[in-house]
């Protein structure tokens, strides 16, 4: 079987994608399997990346299962990405390292590359989408120090990847793939190896977040390679289901991003190796809403004291879709990262309230006469309904004026009586649909 040493990038500027027949059924096993993952584990052992596997009482009780969290948010770089980045760079020959490395990232991979550059004394350049949270940018700079140059390119990971490719072609640096290379995936696959060691057996179910697919392919390849009965479930955000679409198509496809909130898992085109592995040995793919992710983020914080980033909460959110199928099972969720910016919590709370049916917006046509607002408050709002937004501009020489009104409910079921009171009031009230441009502006 080929080792990771046998599949490094073969030319400056090469992104490290899988060549030849790796996307044929089973062909990927020559590139990614137990041998490569064991080699990655040996390479990673000196830097101490093993993360805790913690039983979660709240989730275990909720699902009638033994639910464990693999705490990759507790890595030095607060995500699992250090594993693949270090394994890839450490496997490069010294003559390649003299030209430096370059990477594209939504933030976490860049932190892993920056940490690796400092640890190994290698110069690096990282390209980030402009929307990368400030907290991640600052940590990349702190990890890399003077050895790493941080640059911004475009709005998505794919934009940053194109810029990284161009830089590599210009300078001869080696691109460190975020997911589409056996050495990267093997590094991420060491998580599955640790889970088996820590549990003393293979779990019944492993729930794994998916962006480009390096993590899920590495873990699934390991479970497959040791003949484990583990069911691997991958979870993607509804706004960026690139892997789901690719598996359906039978090859990597490029999608349009509908919502980039779960920034650590927003990839337009997944890796070819990852699609091949996922299609063959990942048992189920789930898509979860961004609002549901936000609800789980808040529960992890409030109930468990865990600060997760949106992508880090994907696997735990996937449990809501699996439900009763988990009963009496041993389940491991990979909590993949904790690089969350406190400035995002207002949006997280807003999205969560909307997902739970507790926050609604309406356009209300008010008659432009004294007392109209007072009548609205008295006749329409229930005793526990709360106005959270009221935007109104009085229009001269008009009989009616529209107002944008946000209402927070105590219970989701309070929406039905609220709408009844709207109808009885005689006011023209139009709900603002989550699909509308106005709604997207609000959140």
N, C-alpha and C positions, 0 to 999 in steps of 0.2 A: 504493500500500500504506500502511496506517495506521502511523504511528510511535508509539513509546512515549509521546510527549507527548500523543497523542490518546486514550490509554486510562488516565488516572490515576483513582483512586477518585473517584466523582462526588458523594459526600456524606459528612459526618463520620460515622464509625462504620462505613462500608462496608468489608467485608473485602477487597474487590478481586477477587472471583471473576469468572469470565468469563461475560458475559451473552450472550443471543441464541443464535445458531446455531453457536457455537464448538465444540460437541460433535458437530456433524454432520460427516460425512466431508469432510475438507479445509477446513472452515470456519475452523479455527484459523489457517490460513496468513495470513489477513487481519490477525491480531493478533500473530503470532509468526513471524518469519522472518529472513532475512539482513539486511534493512534495519534492523529493530529491534536485532538483535545488533551490527551495525556501529555503530549509534548508541550502544549501551551501551558498546562498546569505547572509543569516543571520550570518553565521559563518565568512564570508569574510568581512562583513560590517565594523568591527572595524579597519581593516588594510588598508582601503581606496584604493581599486583596480579599482574602476569605471573609465573607460577610455573615452576620448572624442569621439563623433560621428561627423565627419566633412564632410560637403558637398564639393566635389571636382569639381571645375568649368571646368577644362580641360577635365576630363573624362565625365562629364555630357554633355558637348557640343559635344564631339566625338561620344557618343552613343545615343544622343537625349533622355536622361533619367535623372533622379535625382539620381546621384551616390554619395554615402556616404562612407567614410572610417572609420572603427572602429579601432581606433589608439592604438592597444595593444603594439605597439613599444614604447609607452610612459609610460609603467609600470616601476616601480623601477628597475626591472630585464630586462626591454626592451622586454618582451614577455608575452603572455597570460599564460605561464606555471605556474606562481605563483599561479593562481587560483586553479588548480587541486592539486598541491603539498600541498598547505596550507590546503585545505579542507580535503585531505586524512589524513595528519599528525594530524591535530586538532581533527579529529574524532576518533583517536586511544585512547584506555584506558591508564591511566597513567602507569600501570604496564608494558605495552608494550613499552612505550617510554623510560623506564629505560634501555632497551637493545639497544636503539639507532635505527637509520634508515639507509638504504642503497639504492642507486638508480643507474640506468644506464641511460645515456643520450647522445645525440649528442651535448649537451651544454646548451640549454635553460631550459630543465626540471631540470638539475642539479643546475642552478642558482636559480630556484624557490625553490628547496629543501634546498639549502644552506641558502637562505634568511629566510626560515621557521625555519631552525635549530637555527639560531642566534636569531630570534624573540622569539622562544619558549624555548630556552636553552636546545636543544636536540642535542646529538652527532650524527654525520652522516659521511658516506663514500660515495663518488660518483665515479663511473667508467665511463670513457670517451673513445671513439675511439681515436686512436693516431692522426687521421687527424683533430680533433677538432681545430678550429681556435684559435690562441693564445689569441686573445682578449676575447673570451668566457672563456678560462681557467683562465685568470687573474681575470676576474670578479667573477667567482665562488669562487676563493680563497679569494677575497676581501669581498664578501658577507658572506661566512661561517666563516672566521677567524679561530681561533684555534679549533673551535668546529667541523670543517669539514675537512676530509682527502680526497685529490684528487688523484686518481690513473688512469692509462691508461691500456686498455685491447683491443687488436685486432684492426681491421680496420673498423668495422661497429657497429651500435647500438646493433645488436644481439650478437656480441662478448662481448660487455660491459655488456649486460644483463646476459649472462652466468656467467661472473665473479661476478656480483652483487648477483646472486643466490647462488653461492658457498660461498661468504662472509657471506651471511645471514644464511646459514646452519651451518657455522663454529662458528658464534658469537651469534646467536639468534636474530640478528637485524631484523627489519621488512623492506621488500622491498617496496619502494614507487613507484607504477607503473606509468610509463610515460603516459599510455593511457588505458590499459586494466583492468579497475576497475570502478564500478559505482561511487565511491566517487571522483575519478579523473575526470571522464567524467562529473559529476554533477558540479564540480567546473568550468570546461571549459564552461558548458552550461549556466552559469550565464551571459555570453556575450550576448546570445540571449535575455535573460530577460532584460538586460540593453538597448539593441537596441529598444525593444518594448516601454520601458519607455521613452527613449530619443526621439524617433520619435512620440510617442503618438499613434502608431498603428503598426501593423506588416508590414514589407516591402514586396514588391511583390517578390523580389528575394534576397537571401542571398548566397554570393559566399564565400566558405570556403576552405582554404588549407587543404590537408590531408597528414599525414605521417602515424602514427599508427592508427589514427582514433578517438582519444579521443575528440578532438574539434568538429569535424563534428557530431559525435554521440550525444554529449551533447546538441549542438545547435539544431540539428534536432529533438531530443526527446522533447525539450521544445516547439518548434513550433508545433509539432504534439500534444503535451499534451494540449495546449491551443486552439487547433482547428484552428490555423492560416492558411490562404491560401498560405503562403510563399512557393515559390519553392526554395529548397535548392540544390545548385550546388557545388560539391566537385571537387577540382583541384589537380592533382598530376604531378610531373615531369616525363618526358618521360623515364628517366634513372632508375626510381624506382616506377613503377606503381603497387605496391603490393595490394592496395585496389581494384583497377580495376580488377585485375586478380582474386582476392578472391571472389568478387561479381559475376563474371562470372562463377566461379567454384561452388558457393553456400556454401563455407566454407573458412576459412583462409588458404592461401597457402603461401609457402616460395619461394621467387623469388631470382634470381641472380641480383645483382646491376650492371647495365650497365654504370651508371654515377652517382657519389656521390657528384656532385657539389652543388646541393640544399640540403646541409647537414642536415638542420633542418627537412627535410621531407623524409629522406632516411631510410626506415625501410624494412627489408626483409620479415617480417611476421606481418600483422596487428592484432589488437586485436579481439578476438572472439565476444565480446559485440559490438564492433564498426562495424564489418562486418554484424552482425544481424540487427543493427539499419539502417546502410547505405543501405542494400539491400531492406529494407521495406519502408523507408520514405525519403531517399535522392533521389531527382528527376532525377539528371543527374550527371555523372562523366566525367570529362574532363582530357585529358593528354596534357601537353604543353611542348615544347622543352626548354632545358636549355638555348639555345641562345635567345629565345624569352623572357624568364625570365630576362636575362641580359639586354635586350633592355628596358624592363619596369623598371628595377632597375635604369638605367641611367636617364630615363624620370622622375621618381619620384624624383630623386636627383636634376636634372637640372631644371625641370619645377615647382616642388612643394616644393623643399627644404626638402624632406623627405629622411632620411637615412634608407633604409630597408635592411634586409638580404635577400638572395635568397628565402628562404621559405616564408618570409614576403611578397614578391611580387607575390606569386603564384596566389592568388585570383584575383588581378588586372590583371594579365596576362591572366587569364581565360576569361576576358571580350572580348578579341580579338576573341575567339571562339564563344561567344554568339552573338556578333555583333548586327544586326538589331532586333533580338528578344527582345532586352532590351528597345526599343523605348517606351517612355511615361510610363516607369515603375519606381518604387522606388527601387533602388538597393543598397544593403550594401555589401561591400567587407571587410573581416577581414584582416587588415594589421597586421599579427600575430607576427612579431618580427623585431627588429632593431639592432641585434647584428652582425654587419658586421665589418670585419677587413679591414682597409684601404689598406693593402698589397694585397688584392684580386682584387682591381679595375683594374689592368692591365689585368688580366684574364677576368674580367667582360666585359671590353671594347672589347677585342679580340673576345670573344664569340658573343657579340652583332653585331660587324661588319660582322662576318661570317654569322650570322642569317639573316642579312639584305641584304646579297649578295654583300657586299662592300669589303670583304677581301677574297683573293684567293691565293692558293699556286700552284706552278708548278715545275716540274723537267724539266730543259732545257738542252739539249745536245749541248754544245758549241763546235765548231771547235777550236782546240788549235792552234790558229794563231793570230798574232797581229791585233787589231781592231775589234775582234769579239764582244766584249762587246759594243763598240761604235755603231756598226751596229744594235745590238739588241735594244739599247736605241732609236736610230733614227728611225728604221723601225717598231718596235713593240709597243712601248709605245705611248699612246695618250697624248695630252697636259695636261690633269688633272690626269693621272695615276701616282701613286707614288710607288716606290720600298721601301718596309719596311723590307725586309730580302733578303740577297744575301749570300749564303754559297757555296763556290767553292774551291776545292783543285786541283791544276794542277797536272795531271798525266803524268809522263815522258813516252816516247815511245808509246804514244797513240794519235790517230788522233782526238778523241773527249773526252770531259770531262763534266760530269754532274754538274749542279748547282741547288740548291734549291732556288727558287725565290718566295718571297711574294710580292703581288701587291695589293694596296688599291685603289679602284675606287671612283670617286666622286658620281656616280650614278650606281645602280645595272644594268641598261640597257647598261652600257659601256662594259660589259663583252662580248657581241656578237661581236662588232667591234674589241675588243682586240683579240679574237680568230681568226677572219678573218685575222688580221695582222700577227698573229703567222703562220697561214697556208701559207700566201703569202711569208713569209720570208724564207721558206725552212728549218727552224730549226725543230728538233724533240722536241716537247713540250708535256709533259704528265701532265694533271691536277692531283693534289693530292686529292683523294677522302676523304671526312670526315669520311668514314668508315675505312680508312687505319691506320696502326700502326704509320706511319710517322705523320699523322695529329694529332693523339692523343698525340704524343710527342710534337708537336708544341704548343698545348694549355694546 
